[in-house]
Amino acid sequence: MTDRHEYDDDLFDTEGNSDAAGVSDEERVFAALAPVQGRGFAQSWWGQTWLKALEDTALDLQQLKAGRRLARAGAVGAVSVRPGRVTAVVGDRGGAVYRADVLLQQLSEEEWDRFLGMAVERAGHIAALLDREMPPHLVEDAAAAGVELLPGIGDLEPRCACDAWDHCAHTAALCYQLARLLDQDPFVLLLMRGRGERVLIDELQVRSVASASAGTADEEPVDADGVDATEAFAAGNILPPLPATLSVPSAAGPVPSLDTETQPPAGTDVAALEFLGARAAAEAHRMLTDALTPGHELRAPDEELMIHQDAAKLAAAVPEAWIVARLAKGSGRDGDGLAAAALAWEHGGTAGLSVLEDEWTPDAETAARARTAVDAAWDAGERPSLRATRNRWTAAGTGTQIRLGRDGRWWPFRENRGRWLPAGPAAHDPAAALSAAAGDE
């Protein structure tokens, strides 16, 4: 055991700075996080990947559970993040404190060069990082360039003053707490890989300017002799003025009126057409707004919806009661069924609607992994009792349920008047989905 005052002074922010009070661009210090109960440590997919690297590497599962308990109890002090290392003081239940370190290999200069070159090729990568996001395609493109950003099995190397040779409760607690920080800011991971946020952004900016300059240099040079004045003057009378720059309308335009002197063909429901026209205008306005937003990337068009899916999408717009009744009848549902479908659409689109209506049997390995994740998220006395029926797991006596979608994500559900209703978006961690169903998040 080592006393707190024996640690290296340069590893901690001794001035008491608050969260993310960086000592320099080569070190960031985060104040101790508050205790947390009843939820997963990582909500983002990259934070969950960090924890998977820990849990796949550690040999003693009991040490991981002890580490989770310490992290939940707020036993991890200020966290110092530097290239290749994260450090904190961790207390245990006996009152002793230990210095815990977790090491991660830094990227080489050649790897950073490949990563930066890849990032400037797609503006969306830079925009995502500035939004504190790490989308899968950024990590996939980096991997294609030979750069592994996220850690894998064996990449998180523990060091602890308790002299454990593997991950102990103290280094595990530090890893679980760091996952919460990674959720908030993926630049924490990039700093561990060797580049601080300011340095990284400056390098990206320099490369972006150089890339733009190179593109200009490749263009064909303008004729140095120019154009004859008489010819230019004549062309000026012929060519129309340039159009004004497009601006994003504040709202969708009005739907053309169908109230004319001409009678509609027999069987035409004018009111229904007006509703569909208003929805089409709203969707067109959304697409135009996205297209004119700086940094917007083109995306593949949505797959053509089936009737029951389209009805749920339209009902999610909360139309008038008579329209809801028409949509319910046309999709073969009752009013409550359509309301549940609309709620599922709001939370997850076609995937959310599918898990509401689809019942199937997962393989035994998937079920076992999920059961282990749920067991690990709570202490024995607090763990919910789950009854599994195919892909639907119900927490006894709580009115909550989680459902596994075919995409591997878990969806929270809550019972309301004898009907199970979606309670939020999906999560990769079943424990996080169960917490969301219970209203803990």
N, C-alpha and C positions, 0 to 999 in steps of 0.2 A: 504494500500500500504506500502511496506517496501523498504528502500533504499538498494542498492547493498552491501554496506559495513557492513550491519547488519547481513549478513548470516554467518553461522558457517564457520570458516576458514578452518576446516579440510575437507570440502566437495569439495574444488576446488583446482586445480593445480595452485598455485599462482606464480610459476616460469615461466609460459608461455610455458609449454611443448607442443609439437605438438601432432598430432593425436595418440591416444592410448599410451600416455606417462603415464604408470602405476605408481601410487604412491607406490603401493605394489601389491603383488599377490591378496590382498583382495580388491583392488580398481583399476579401470582403468579410465583415464580421456581422453576424446576425444575432440579435438578442435572443435569449432563451424563449422558446415558444410555450404558450400556456398549456396546461394539461388538456387532454382530449379524451372523450369516452364514446363508445358505441359507434364508431365509424372506421372505415379504412383509412390508412395513412396517405395513400396516393389516389387521386381521382383522375389525373391525366394519364394517358397511355405511356408516356415516357417515364413518369414517376413510377408506374407499375412495373415497367421494364427494369428500372433500377432495383426495385425490391426483388424482382425475380432473380436477378443476378446474385443478390445476397442469399436468397432462400435456396437457390440451386447449388450454391457453393458451400454453405455451412454444413458441417457434419453432425452437429448436435442440435436437434430441433428444440430441446428443452431450453438451450441458451437463447434461441430466437424468441421463444415465448417469454422468457424472462426479460429480454430486451424490449419486447413490445410493452410489457407492463411498466418498465422504467420510463419508456418514452411517453406512454399515456399519462403517467403520473407527473410528468414535467421534471424528470430527474436529469435531463440533458441541459447543460448550461449554454452559454454563448457559443455559437458555432463559427469557427474560422475556416474560410475556404480559400485555398491557394492552389497554384498550378501543381497538380499531382497529389494533393493532400487535402483532407478535411479533418479538423481537430476540434475536440470539445472536452470539457470536464464533465464526467458522468458520476452521479452519486448512486449508491446502492441502498438497499433497504436497511442495511446495518449502520448507515451513517457515514461510511467511508466514501472517499471520492478518488477517482482515477482519471488520468489523462488517457483518452482514447483517440486513436488516429485510424483513418482508412485511406489507403493509397490507391491511386488510379494512374495508370501509365499516361504520360503526356503524348500528344501527337508530335511527330517529327516535323521539322521545317518543310520537308517535301510533302508530307501529308497535309499540312496547313495550306501550302501552295495549291494543292489539288482541290481542297475544300473551298478556298476562296474563289478559285477560278470557276468551280461549279456553281457557287452561289450567285455570282454576278450574271450568269447566263439567264437566270430566271428571277425577275423582279419579285415574284411571289415569295421566294425564299427569304429575301431580306425583309419584306413587309411582315412575314409571319414572325420572324425573330423579334422585330421591333414591337410586335403585338404580344410578346411573351408567349409565343406558341412554337411548337416544334411538330409541324405536320408530318405524317408518315412519308410523304413523297420527298421531303427534304432529306430525311434519314436514308431513304432508299437511294436517292441520287448520290448522296455522299458515299454510301456503300459501293455503288457502281463505280465511283471514282477511286475506290480502294481505301476509303476512310471510314472506320467504325466509330461513330460518335457515342453510342450507348454501350455500357459495359455488358459483358457476357459472363459465362461461368468462369470463375477463377480470377476475374479482373479486379475485384475489390479485395485488396490485401489488408488484413487487420494488423494493428499494433496497439497494445494496451499495457498500461503500467501494472495490471494484475498478472502479467506474465503468461497469459493464456496463449497457446500456440495456434489456436483456430479462432474463429469469431466467437467472442464471449458475449455476455449480456450487455457489456458496456459498448463495444463496437457495433453490436446489433442495434442497440438503442439509438446510437448516433446515425446509423444508416436509415432507420425508420423516420427519425426526425428530419434528416436531409431530404427524404422523399417529399415531405410537406413543403420544403423550400423549393425543390425542383418544380413542384406543381405551379408555384407562383412565378418562377423565373427560370427558363432553361439556360440563361446565360451562366447560371451557377455551374452547370455541367461543363459548359465551354471553358469556364475559368479553370476547372479542374483539369481539363484537357490541355491547358496551357495558354489561353488567350483571354485577357480581360475584356469587358464589354466595350470600353472606350477605344482600346487599341483595335479590337476587331471591327468596330464600325468605321473607324478611320481607314483601315486597310481596304474594307469593302468600298468605301467612297472613292478612294484613290483608284482602285481597279475599275469602278464604274465609269469614272471620268475618262480613264485611259481607253476603255473599250469604246465609249462614245466617240472619242477623238479618232480612234482607228477606223471606225465606220465612216466618219466624215472624210478621212483621207482616201478611202477606197472609192469615193464617188468620182464620176468623170469631171474633170476640170471645165469650168465655164470658158467659153471662147474669149480670149483676152482682147480681141478686137471689138467685142460687143456687137450691138445691133444698130443698123442705120437709124438715125433719128426720125426720118420721114416714115420708115416702116413701123417703128415703135409707136409713133403718134397715130398712125392709121389703125393699128391693132387696138389701141386704147379706146377707139370709138366702136369697136366691134365686140370685144370681150365683155361679158357681164361682170358686175362686181362680185367679189368673193362673198359667200354666204356668211351670215353671222355665226359665231361659235355657239354650238348647242349648249343648252342649259337643262338641268334636270327639273321637270315640272314638279310643283309642290304636291300634286295629287293627280289621280287618274281623271281623264276627261269625262264629260257627261256621255251617257249612252244615247245614241240617236233615238228619237221618239218614234214609236211604232203606231202612234195614234193618228191615223190618216183617214181620209175620206174613203179610201179603198178598203173594202172588207177583206180580212185575211182568209186564206183558203180554209176549207172545212177541216176541223180537227186541229187547227193551229192554236196553241196556248200562248197568247201574246204576253201575259204576265211572266210565264216561265222563260220565254225568250229574253225579256227585259232583264230578268235576274241573271241568266247566263251571260248576257252581254256585259252587265256590270262586273261580273266575276272575271270575264276575259279582259276587260279594261284594267282592272286592278292587277291582274297577273302581268299584263303588258307593261304597266307602270313599274312594277317591281323589277322586271327584267331590264327595262331601260335604265332604271336607277343603278342597278348593278353594273351594267355595261359602261356607264359614264363615270363610275367611281374610280379614282386613281388607284392603280395597283390591281384592278380587277382582272382575273384570269378566266378565260373561256372554260366552260364546263360542258360535259356531254349532256345532251338533252335527256329529260326524264323519260323512262320507259312509258309506253302507252298504258294508261290505267284501265283496269277492268271496271265493270259497272259498279260493283259493291265498293271498290276503292275510290272511284270518282265521287260516289255519293257521300262517303265519309269525308273526303276533302272539302266538298261543297258545304256539308253540314258544319264543318269546323269554322266556317265564316259566320256562324250564328245568324242565319237568315230568319225571315218571318215564319210564324208557326205553320202556315199552310204549305210553305215550301218544304219545311222539315217533314211534314206528313207525306208530301209527294215523294221526297227522297227516300223515306223509310219504306213506303210501298214499293217503289221501283227497285229497291235493293233487297227486298225480301226480309226486312227487319221490322221490329216494332219500335216505338218511340224511344224506349230505354236502350234498346240495342243499338240504335243509330247514335244516340248520345254517347254511349261507350266507345263506339267506333270513331266518332269525331274526336273524342278525347285522346284515343290512341294515335290518331293521325297527328294531332298537335304535338305529341311527345316524340313521335318517331317516324312519321310518314308511312310508307308501305311496310317497312320493317316493324314499326309499332303496331300496325293493323294486323300483320301476320301473326305476331305473338299473342294477340288478343284472341284470335280465332283458331289458331293452329295448335293441335295437341299431338305430341310425338314422343318417342322414347330415346333419350340420349344413350350413348354407349357407356359401359361401366367405368371406363377410365375417366371420362369427362365428369361423371357423377362423383367419383371418388375424389378428384382434384377439387371440385366445388365444396364437397363436404369438409375436406381438410382446411380449405380457406376460411370457411365459416367457423369451424372449431377454433382456428388460430386467432380469430378476430376478437373473441370474448374470453374472459376468464371462465373457469368451469361453473361458478355459481351464477354467472350472468348470461350464459349461452342459451339462446332460444332453442326450443325443441321443435325440430322440423319434421314434417310428414311429407315424404316425396311421393307424388303421383305422376309418373312419367316426367314431363319437363316442367311440372308445376310443384313448387315446394311451399308448403304452408306452415307458418309459425303458429303452433298451437296456442289458442287462447288470446291471440293478439289482433286478429282481424287483418293480418298482413300476409303477403305471399310474394314470392319471386318466381319468374318464369324465364326459362332458357330459350333464347331464339336460335334459329339454325345458323346464325352468324357468330355464335359463341358468346354473345352478350346477354346479360341478365337484366330483366325489366321488373321494376317494383309495381306491386298491385296492392290495393286496399279494398276491403269489403265495405259495401254500402247498400243497406237494405236487401241483403241476400244476393247481391251481384258484385262480382269482382271487377273493379275499375282500375285503369292505369293510374299510377301515382307519380310518374316522373319519367325522365329519359333513362336510357339504358346505361349500364356500367359493366366493365369487364370483370370487376370483382363482385362476386355474389354477396359478400358481406356489406359492401357499400350499397348495393341495391336493396338489401334488407333494411339497412339503416334509413335509406330514403323512403321506403314504404312505411316505416314507423314514424316518419317525420322528424328524424334526428338531424337531417342536413338542411 
